[in-house]
Amino acid sequence: MGSCHCSGSFGGRHNRFVAFISNASKGEVVASLLFLRVGRSRDVCIEFSSGDLWNFDRVCILIIVFHTLNACYKNVVMPAKTIARLLYLPVMLCLSGLAIGQPPWGPLVISPQVNADKTVTFRYLARTANSVKLSAQFNKAPVDMTKDTAGIWSVTVGPVQPDIYPYSFNVDGVTVMDPANVAFFPNERFKASLVDIPGDTALVHSVQPVPHGTVTYEYYPMAEGVTGSLVVYTPPGYEKNASKKYPVFYLISGTTDTEETWFKVGKTNFILDNLIAAGRAKPMIIVMPYGNVEARIAEQRGRAKPGDPAGRDNSDAVTRAKQFEDDLVKQVIPYIEKNYRAIPDRLHRAIGGFSRGGGQTLRTAFGHMDKFAWVCAYSSYLSPQEMERSFKPIYEKPDETNRQFKLLWVSVGSDDFLYKGTVEFMEFLKTNRVNYKSLITDGGHTWMNTKKYLTATAQLLFQ
């Protein structure tokens, strides 16, 4: 319950009636005003506390009550029925506000709460729920939460290794995001919230007191008259020197991810800001496209989004990859080189991607060696069968491949479900004398690992 304080000060030259309301319920306000006996007050002053959530209702209530009291002050005789009619509207406003026009009135929920010992407390308001569970990528299984008398479910877990993790709640069998948290995971199929556990020293993806680049949302013409979308990072100082040109890294996210995922989950901009400030990476433009061209076309043509391909290298997957490849080479690159100060040659173009984006990276780079000199595959591979079917020049002429590619990078986590195929791809390259650099980390198919791969490769590009 809030508090409603109404006071009168009468007599003297500056008689005032004061109504001060601080987080009062609507019923309390009306009840307090109904029982006031004002007498012959000279004026009425209405004050509101900051953070008021229903000013419109309160103003309507108090203006009407004021006029009723003012009429009494002027000795206007009003029947009780008339006074009741005047007060009917504010009472109805109070009651209607309970149902429409305002967010649910309830206790403030703070979630997630990262504690000093690296434990994390999660909370979710669901008074009528029978079961709420926490699912998070730092836990192996969902964790039961407990409900307090206010209907807030909570659990404290950890300590948790510092990083950024997706999490969600399961409420009576339905997976939901955390409504108390504005940080979320952009994705076509699922929605999760994000919790950032800071390290004792700043992590490479953390916001640090260094010069920062700029992140811009761009819209470009795709094929078939459709409009595509990009997220573009330009390095610190890009706007200050209009004559300087930069290399470009085309960075593609995974299956069902969007053009925002490398930015909002991968923290690409902060990683590059910090590496550039430390002298560990070259200043570069990073272009983050949407990898699902077919879905974008369907969306703008009023059709349902297509389902994901059943396999990673079947005909549907290869066709979709070719569609993305054509869009990148024929539409995205020309758009970027027309609208940004990009160095327009293969030695200053890199391409990289995670999961499906890694497969798109390899297919695009192997099919366009005239376009890219730097290639980074994160948690991804091409099968020997696809290499033999579509990319024989890559392994049949290894000396030429090694000369053309300044970097061919392959990385994966030891618990990644793509680990086996990725290691087989590395063995295929090695057997055929194709040079590559690799990194095998612990962990699975996660964006925690992806940030590690980006950090490692960004320091090698364009050197």
N, C-alpha and C positions, 0 to 999 in steps of 0.2 A: 504494500500500500504506500502511496505517496503522502504528502502533507499538504494541507490547504489552510493557510492562515489568513483570516479576515479580521481587520481591526478598524475601529472608528475613533476619531478624535474630534470632539465637538466643543464649541465655545471658542471665543476669541475671534480674531480677524481672519485667520487662515484655517477655518474648519475644513477638514478633508476626510473623506472616507477612502480607505486603502484596502484593496483586495490583492494579496500577494499569493501566488500559486506556484508551488514547486513540486513537480512530479505528482500532482494530485490526480486521483481518478476523477472521471467526469461526474460520476454520481456524487462524490464528495464536494465538488465545486458547487453543483446545483443545490445540494442539501444545505451547505453553508450559507448560500445567498438567500435561500427561501426563508431561513430563520433570522436573517438580519433585521434589525429595527434601526433604520437610519436616522429618522427624525428630520431635522432641517439642515442637512449637510450642505455646505456651500459648493463643493465640487467632488468629483469622484476620480480617483486615480487608480488605474489598473496596471499592475506590473506583472511581467512574465519572467520566469527563470530562463536562462540560456539552456539550450538543449530541449526546448519544448517540442513535443511531437504532434500536437494537435491544436496549433494556434488558431486555425480557422474556426473550429468548433468553439473554442474558449471565447474568441472575440464575439462571435454571434451570441453566445450565452450572455456575456457580460454587457454587451451593448443593449440587448433587450431588457435585461434586469435593470440596467442604469436608467433607461427611459421610464421604466415602471416606477423606480424610486424617485426619479426627477419629477414625475407627475405628482407623486405624493408630496414632495417638497414644495411644489407650487400650489398646494392645497386643492388639487384637482381630485374630486371625489370619484372613485371608481368602484363599481360593484365587485364583490368577490369573484363573480363569474368572469368578469372582464380580466381581472388580474390572473386568474387561472388560465384563460386563453392565451394571454401574453407569455406566460411561463411555459405553455405547452410545447412551443417550438424548441427552446433550448433543451428541454428534457428529452424530446425526440432526437435531437442532434446527438445528445450523449449516448442514447441507446443505439442509434444507427451506426455510430462510429465503432461499436463493438463488432459489427458484422461486415462493413464495407469501408473502403477508402483509406484504411490504415493497415500497416503490417500487424501481425499478431502481437498482442501485448503480453510480454512475458519477461522472464529474467534474462539478463545479458549473459551470453555464452561466449567464453574465451576459449578458442581452439584453433590450432594446436598451441600449447604452452610449452616452450622449450625451457627446461629447468637448468640450473647452473651445473648439475652433475651429469648432463647430457641425457637424462631421462626426459620423456615427453608425455605430457598429459593431453589426451584427446577428450572432447566433450561433444555431446549431441543432444538437443532438446527434442524429446518425443514422448509426451506424457502418456499416450495411449498405446505405445508399442509394447510388445511382449518380449522382444529380443533385439538387441543391437550388438553388432560385432565390429571390431576394427580389422581391416585387411590392409597391410602395409608391406612394401617390398623389403623391409628389414626384418620382417617376421616370416617364419616358415609356414605358419598357419594362422587363420583368423583368431582373434582374441576376444573373449566375452567382455562386455562392459556392464557396469552396474548402475542402477537408477536411484537417484536420491528423491527426497520428498517433493522437490520442485519439478520433477519429471526430466531432469538432466542426467543422461547416461555418461559415464566417464570411465577411463582406464588410464593408468600410468605404466609406460613400458620403458625398457632400456636398462642401462645406458645404451645409446645408439651411436655407431660410428659416424663422425661428422660427414655430411653429404646432403644432397637433395633427394628426397624419396617421394614417389607417388603413394597415396593411400586413399581409402574410401571406407564408407560405413555400409554394413548390411543390416537393413532395418526390416525385420519380419520377412526376410527373403528377398528384399529389393535393394540393389546396390545404388548408393547415392553419394554425391560429393558432400564435402563439409560446408554447410551454408555460412559458417562463421569465418571462412577463409577465402580471400579473394584470389589466391594463387592456385591455378588449375593447369591440368595437362591437356593441351589441345589434341584432339584425336577424333577420327570419324566415327568410331564404333563404341568407345567407352569414354567416360569422363571421370577423372580422378583429381583429387586435390594434391598439393605439394607441400611438404614440410622441409624446411632448410635448417639443418643442425650445424651451427657454425663450429669451426675448429678453434683451438686455443690460439693458434696463429692463423692468419687469413689463408683460406684455400684459394686455388687458382681461379675458381669461378665466382669468388666473393666480390662484392663491390668494395673497391679499395680507393684510397685518395690519390688517384693517378689521372692523367688526361683521358677523357672518354670520347669514344667515337659516337656516331649517329646511326640510329636504326630507322629505316624508312619503309613504309608499305607502298609497293608499286603495283600498278595494273597495266597489263600489256596485251596487245592483240594476239590471240591464239589463232589456230586454224579454224575453219568453219564459222568464222564470225563470232567466236566466243572470247570472252575477256578472262585472261589469266591473272593470277596474283603472285607476288613475290615479296619476300622480306629481304631488305638489302642493308648490310652493315658497311659503313664507310669509316675509315680509321681516324683517330684524333688528328686534327690539323687539315683534314681534307678540304674544308671550306675556306681556309686561310690562304692557300696557295693555288690559284686558279690555273697555273701552268703545269703543275705536277701531275703525272699520270701514275697509275697503280696496277699491279697484277691483280687478277681476279680468281677467287676460289669459289666454284659452284658446289654447294653443299646440300645434299639431298637426304631427307628424313626417311623413316621406315614405313612399313605397311600400315595403313590406316592413320598414320601421322599426317599433319598438315604443314604448310609452309611456316607456321609459327613455332613448331616444336623445337627446332634447333635453337631458336631465340628464347622461348619461355622455359624450356626444360633443360636444353643443352647449355644455356647461358653463353652462347658463342660470343656475344659482344663483350662481356666482362672478361672472358678468357683471353680474347685477343687484346683488349685494353691492357690487361696486366702483363701479358707476354711482351707486347710492344714496349711498354714503359720500362720493362726490365732489360730490354735489348735482346730478348730471346726469340723474337719473331719479326719478320719484315712487315711493315705496314701494307695492308692489302684490303681490297674490297671483297666482301663475302656475299654471295647471292644464294638465297635459300628458296627454292621453288617448291611448288606443290607437286608431289610425285604421281598423283592419280589423275592423269589427263582425261581418261574416259569418264570418270566421275564428275569432273568439272563440266564437260560437255553435256552430260546427261542432266546435271543440275540446272544448267541454263537453257536447256531445251524442254524442261518440264517433265523429264523422265526420272524414274527411280534410279538411284545409284546402283551400279553393277556390283555383284558380289566379288569377293576376292578370288583370284585364280586358285584352283584346287592344288596346284603344285608350284614349285619354285622355278622349274625349267621346262614345263609343258608348253604346248603351243599357245595357250591363252596367255601365260605369263610372258612368253617371248614376244607375242604380238603387242601386249600392253607396254613392255619395255621399249619396243621399237617406236611406239606412239610417243612415249616420253622423250626418247632420243631425238626424234624428228622435231618435237616442240622445242627442246633445249637448243639444238644446233641451228634450227631455222628461224626461231622466233625469239627465244630468251637472249641468246648471245648477241644477236644484232641489236636488240632493244637496249641492252646494257651498254654496249659499245657506242651507241648513238647518244645515250642520255647520261652516261658517267664517263669520267676521265680514265678509261680502262686502256691498258696497253694491248693492242689488238693482234697478238701473235701467240702461237702455241707455247712458246717458252714462258709466257707470262699468264698461262691459263692452267688452273688445277681443277680437278673434279674429285669429289669424295662423297661417300654416303654410308648410311647405317641400314643393315638388314636389307629390305627390298631396295632401298636407295643405294646400297653397296652393289647389288646385282645390276641395277641400272647404270651405276658408275662404270663397272667393268665392261658391260656391253657397249656403252657409248664410247668409252676410251679406246677399246680394242677395235671398234668399227670406225673410229675417226682419229687415227694417230696423227693426222695433220692438224688437229685442233687442240690436243692436250699433251703436255709433257710431264704432268704430275698427277698420279692416280692413287687414291686412298680408299681401300675397301675395308669397312668396319663390320665385323660379324656377318660376313657374306662371302660368297664364292661362286664360281661357275663349275659345273660338273665336267669331268673329262669328255663325256659324250657331247656336250654342247661345244666345248672347245674344238673337238675334232670335226663337228658338223659346221660350225660357223666361223671359227677363228684360227684356222690352220697357220696363217702367216705369223701369228704371234709366237708359236713354239717351233715352227719349221725353220724360221729365220731368227734364231735367238740373238745373234750378234746385232742385227738391225733393230730388234725390239729393245735390247739393252742400250743401244745408242740413242734411240728415240725417247725412251722414258727416263727422265731424270730421277724419278721416284716411282716405284710400284710397291705399295704398302698393303699388307694383309694383317688383320688383327682379330682376335676372338677371345672370349672368356672360357675357362676350362669347364664351366658348368653350363655353357650356352648350348641350346638344343641344335645349333648349327656348327658345333665344334667339330664333329666328325667330318662333315663335308668340307669345312674350311681347311682342316689339316690335310685332307686328301688333295685339295686344290694346291696347297703349298708344295706337297710332294710332287704333283704333276709339273709345277713350274721348275722345281729343283731338278727333276729328272731330265727335263728338256733344256736345262741350262739358261732359264730365264731368271734374271736377277730380281730379287725382291727383298724388302725389309719386313720383319714381322714382330708382333708383340702378342704374347699370350698372357692374359691376366687371370686371376681367379674371378669367381662370380659368373653370372649368367648373361642373358640377353637383355641387358638393362641400360638405361640412360646414365647410370652411375659409371658404367664402363665406357660408354660412348664419350663422355667428357674426358676421360683419360686418353682415349685414342685421338681425339681432336687436339688435346694439349700436346701430345707427342708429335703429331704430324705437322702442326702449325709451325713448329720450330725448325722443320726441315724444308718447308716449301719456299721456293724462289731464292734459295741460298746459293 
